[in-house]
Amino acid sequence: MSVFKALSDENRVRVLAVLIDSGELCVCQITELLALAPSTVSKHLSILAGAGLVAWRKKGRWVHYRPVEGADEVAREVYGLLGRTLGDDATVMQDVKVLKQILKTDPEELCQMQKAR
């Protein structure tokens, strides 16, 4: 049931789609992409992690999220379904384009910019 809850929000689907496409992103990069409050992004990521759809690792003060390596059958099906159905979605295509620009900025600088807002 937690997988369905995780996929019931457009922002969580967007995050999962870009993670599948990109591999791994820092929380500040995801926050910049979604243009949401860091606490809201953290809640979305927590729900995705609780559903077994993403994994995280901490590197210093940075937390990075990625699709689960060796994911269970349900997660693999979700990844495949998103890849097949969202490849030409306008929002996802825009997210991929915006993410390319975000990735040009150092995560520490990005985090500082976000704190200054």
BAFI-3210 file (N, C-alpha, C; in Angstrom, 3 decimals, decimal comma, padded with zeros to 6 digits):
// residues 117
n [1|2|3|4|5|6|7|8|9|10|11|12|13|14|15|16|17|18|19|20|21|22|23|24|25|26|27|28|29|30|31|32|33|34|35|36|37|38|39|40|41|42|43|44|45|46|47|48|49|50|51|52|53|54|55|56|57|58|59|60|61|62|63|64|65|66|67|68|69|70|71|72|73|74|75|76|77|78|79|80|81|82|83|84|85|86|87|88|89|90|91|92|93|94|95|96|97|98|99|100|101|102|103|104|105|106|107|108|109|110|111|112|113|114|115|116|117]
n.u [000,815|002,052|003,549|001,637|000,685|002,998|003,211|001,028|001,266|002,075|004,533|006,214|006,282|007,545|010,076|010,960|011,028|013,096|015,218|015,449|016,244|018,603|020,145|021,457|020,837|021,438|019,755|019,448|019,524|017,213|015,346|015,671|014,824|012,087|011,154|010,144|009,591|012,323|011,593|009,219|010,115|011,799|009,899|008,501|010,603|011,063|008,707|008,920|011,235|010,328|008,551|010,206|011,233|013,277|016,685|019,015|022,022|024,389|026,751|029,081|027,682|025,743|022,915|022,144|019,982|018,781|017,615|016,681|019,216|019,288|016,573|013,350|010,802|008,433|009,327|011,058|009,189|007,726|009,723|010,146|007,575|007,286|009,383|008,492|006,039|006,349|008,278|007,797|006,384|005,409|005,992|007,964|009,924|010,549|011,501|013,855|015,323|015,595|016,947|019,440|020,554|020,590|022,430|024,790|025,563|027,462|026,733|027,075|027,113|024,574|023,004|023,641|022,543|019,851|019,405|019,665|017,360]
n.v [-001,196|001,224|001,917|002,769|005,020|006,550|007,068|008,632|011,339|014,059|015,456|013,602|011,603|013,006|013,425|010,767|010,057|011,751|010,838|008,216|008,776|010,302|009,055|009,729|012,246|015,196|016,417|019,216|019,742|018,472|019,947|022,449|021,855|021,152|023,459|023,824|024,054|023,076|021,344|020,224|018,853|017,018|015,497|014,336|012,783|011,071|009,587|008,286|006,777|005,203|003,618|002,000|002,791|004,581|005,030|006,284|008,090|009,436|011,949|013,564|016,585|016,382|014,863|012,287|010,990|008,101|005,720|002,491|000,137|-003,170|-003,476|-004,546|-006,619|-005,118|-002,429|-002,463|-002,878|-000,494|001,398|000,632|001,065|003,852|004,738|003,898|005,243|007,953|009,068|010,846|012,837|016,145|017,653|016,095|016,082|018,814|018,987|017,438|019,032|021,417|020,345|019,766|022,303|022,934|021,063|022,155|023,857|024,029|021,878|022,870|025,647|025,934|025,157|027,237|029,402|028,728|028,910|031,625|032,650]
n.w [000,000|000,615|-001,625|-003,456|-002,112|-002,167|-004,889|-005,327|-005,365|-007,389|-007,248|-005,974|-007,895|-009,924|-008,724|-008,478|-011,177|-012,197|-010,679|-011,568|-014,139|-013,719|-011,752|-009,148|-006,749|-004,841|-001,923|-001,977|-004,697|-005,591|-004,173|-005,372|-007,973|-007,618|-006,467|-003,893|-000,319|001,771|003,895|002,966|000,703|001,967|003,340|001,189|000,123|002,243|002,274|-000,204|000,313|002,439|001,094|-000,238|-002,665|-003,122|-002,119|000,295|001,061|003,275|002,959|004,476|005,248|003,381|001,879|-000,241|-002,719|-004,469|-006,966|-005,718|-005,460|-006,634|-006,287|-005,061|-006,606|-006,972|-006,882|-009,103|-011,129|-010,908|-011,585|-014,270|-015,343|-014,973|-016,593|-019,112|-019,410|-018,777|-020,332|-022,445|-021,242|-020,687|-018,355|-017,082|-019,084|-019,060|-016,440|-016,640|-018,367|-016,833|-014,666|-015,767|-015,880|-013,156|-012,222|-013,039|-011,112|-008,174|-005,449|-002,790|-003,151|-004,212|-002,034|-000,258|-001,643|-001,487|001,271|001,600|000,590]
ca.u [000,000|002,898|003,974|000,555|000,699|004,164|002,962|-000,210|001,576|002,812|005,915|006,982|006,490|008,574|011,357|011,340|011,356|014,425|016,216|015,627|016,987|019,895|020,889|021,552|020,784|021,487|018,472|019,368|019,212|015,790|014,606|015,726|013,996|010,659|010,831|009,335|010,333|013,130|010,854|008,257|010,904|012,226|008,731|008,291|011,676|010,825|007,622|009,491|012,152|009,494|007,915|011,250|011,465|014,555|017,625|019,774|023,308|024,852|028,160|029,283|026,373|024,875|022,158|021,910|018,954|018,923|016,764|017,218|019,975|018,770|015,210|012,436|010,031|007,484|010,078|011,518|008,013|007,429|010,749|009,853|006,335|007,566|010,226|007,692|004,890|006,656|009,369|007,412|005,549|005,935|006,559|009,213|010,909|010,975|012,324|015,168|015,990|015,933|017,944|020,753|021,057|020,845|023,631|025,958|025,877|028,002|025,703|027,259|026,660|023,121|022,468|023,794|021,553|018,539|019,326|019,563|016,020]
ca.v [000,000|002,413|002,277|003,546|006,321|007,272|007,481|009,408|012,765|014,404|015,822|012,384|010,948|013,804|013,105|009,404|010,062|012,331|009,957|007,097|009,317|010,871|008,142|010,177|013,698|015,762|017,006|020,615|019,734|018,114|021,109|023,472|021,405|021,210|024,805|023,665|024,215|021,890|020,407|019,526|017,923|015,945|014,635|013,550|011,800|010,101|008,701|007,433|005,828|004,275|002,700|001,173|003,230|005,282|004,828|007,497|007,986|010,726|012,218|014,811|017,163|016,222|013,622|011,979|009,972|007,375|004,526|001,395|-000,895|-004,484|-003,234|-005,682|-006,728|-004,004|-001,221|-002,608|-002,655|000,947|002,064|000,335|001,745|005,288|004,927|003,709|006,145|009,365|009,489|011,979|013,731|017,514|018,059|015,346|016,599|020,121|018,718|016,975|020,217|022,292|019,654|019,937|023,614|022,828|020,256|022,980|024,609|023,240|021,678|023,751|026,967|025,819|025,144|028,596|030,242|028,381|029,442|033,082|033,050]
ca.w [000,000|000,692|-002,979|-004,050|-001,453|-002,678|-006,275|-005,411|-005,412|-008,612|-006,938|-005,709|-009,188|-010,605|-008,098|-008,860|-012,607|-012,432|-010,076|-012,499|-015,278|-013,321|-010,895|-007,760|-006,584|-003,499|-001,529|-002,419|-006,131|-005,703|-003,664|-006,421|-009,089|-007,289|-005,982|-002,686|000,929|002,087|004,752|002,105|-000,111|002,866|003,593|-000,029|000,026|003,312|001,817|-001,257|000,962|003,207|000,141|-000,843|-004,038|-003,171|-001,022|000,542|001,744|003,786|002,694|005,199|005,584|002,221|001,758|-001,648|-002,973|-005,730|-007,022|-004,919|-006,173|-006,267|-005,818|-005,117|-007,849|-007,080|-007,245|-010,495|-011,981|-010,871|-012,395|-015,673|-015,707|-015,107|-017,773|-020,336|-019,534|-018,556|-021,208|-023,285|-020,450|-020,777|-017,066|-016,874|-020,044|-018,538|-015,256|-017,091|-018,914|-015,708|-013,854|-016,406|-015,440|-011,716|-012,016|-013,347|-009,901|-007,075|-004,416|-001,635|-003,580|-004,355|-000,675|000,271|-002,340|-000,954|002,627|001,523|000,120]
c.u [000,863|003,399|002,901|000,479|001,849|003,909|001,717|000,021|002,449|004,275|006,778|007,240|007,569|009,959|011,834|011,749|012,749|015,524|016,491|016,475|018,423|020,755|020,898|021,568|020,848|020,116|018,354|019,042|017,738|014,928|014,548|014,815|012,512|010,202|009,847|010,214|011,132|012,400|009,839|008,973|011,355|011,085|008,456|009,342|011,525|009,740|008,140|010,435|011,367|008,809|008,934|011,585|012,764|015,390|018,399|021,101|023,703|026,346|028,463|027,937|025,351|024,176|021,805|020,883|019,155|017,879|017,444|017,954|019,456|017,355|014,364|011,591|009,079|008,208|010,565|010,370|007,658|008,429|010,459|008,621|006,562|008,406|009,429|006,623|005,223|007,757|009,044|006,463|006,187|006,588|007,891|010,286|011,435|011,866|013,740|015,976|016,459|017,030|019,343|021,375|021,422|022,162|024,916|026,412|026,377|026,938|025,849|026,785|025,133|022,452|022,532|022,766|020,159|018,350|019,128|018,161|015,071]
c.v [001,267|002,850|003,132|004,935|007,163|007,814|008,347|010,916|013,062|014,754|014,598|011,605|011,688|013,486|011,729|009,347|010,643|011,496|008,758|007,555|009,708|009,940|008,566|011,694|014,055|016,382|018,451|020,697|019,406|019,288|022,205|023,105|021,587|022,602|024,744|023,897|022,938|020,871|019,604|018,483|016,743|014,980|013,760|012,446|010,705|009,104|007,761|006,381|004,779|003,243|001,789|001,558|004,011|004,900|006,123|007,155|009,383|010,826|013,579|015,361|017,019|014,870|013,448|010,852|009,367|006,261|003,394|000,405|-002,249|-004,392|-004,496|-005,608|-005,551|-002,733|-001,303|-002,380|-001,169|001,704|001,861|001,071|003,243|005,568|004,833|004,774|007,620|009,905|010,697|012,941|015,125|017,973|017,379|015,842|017,958|019,931|018,288|018,156|021,146|021,652|019,776|021,263|023,577|022,098|021,014|023,787|023,658|023,088|022,601|025,163|026,990|025,876|026,549|029,548|029,991|028,940|030,948|033,553|033,249]
c.w [000,000|-000,686|-003,644|-003,420|-002,007|-004,078|-006,433|-005,477|-006,627|-008,332|-006,648|-006,995|-009,971|-010,052|-008,541|-010,328|-012,856|-011,788|-010,972|-013,677|-014,898|-012,480|-009,447|-007,721|-005,112|-003,186|-002,019|-003,914|-006,363|-005,248|-004,722|-007,584|-008,789|-006,866|-004,814|-001,468|001,213|002,956|003,946|001,253|000,744|003,159|002,377|-000,147|001,076|002,907|000,735|-000,663|001,745|002,333|-000,538|-002,270|-004,207|-001,957|-000,847|001,197|002,174|003,524|003,295|005,624|004,462|002,262|000,289|-001,759|-004,348|-005,770|-006,253|-005,813|-005,706|-005,727|-005,912|-006,389|-008,044|-007,520|-008,683|-011,469|-012,043|-011,728|-013,885|-016,165|-015,893|-016,344|-019,067|-020,509|-019,404|-019,454|-022,061|-022,564|-020,425|-019,479|-016,822|-017,834|-019,592|-017,314|-015,648|-017,624|-017,793|-014,855|-014,449|-015,995|-013,954|-011,458|-012,364|-012,129|-008,829|-005,987|-003,209|-001,961|-003,693|-002,988|-000,053|-000,351|-001,752|000,462|002,618|001,107|001,264]
res [m|s|v|f|k|a|l|s|d|e|n|r|v|r|v|l|a|v|l|i|d|s|g|e|l|c|v|c|q|i|t|e|l|l|a|l|a|p|s|t|v|s|k|h|l|s|i|l|a|g|a|g|l|v|a|w|r|k|k|g|r|w|v|h|y|r|p|v|e|g|a|d|e|v|a|r|e|v|y|g|l|l|g|r|t|l|g|d|d|a|t|v|m|q|d|v|k|v|l|k|q|i|l|k|t|d|p|e|e|l|c|q|m|q|k|a|r]
***
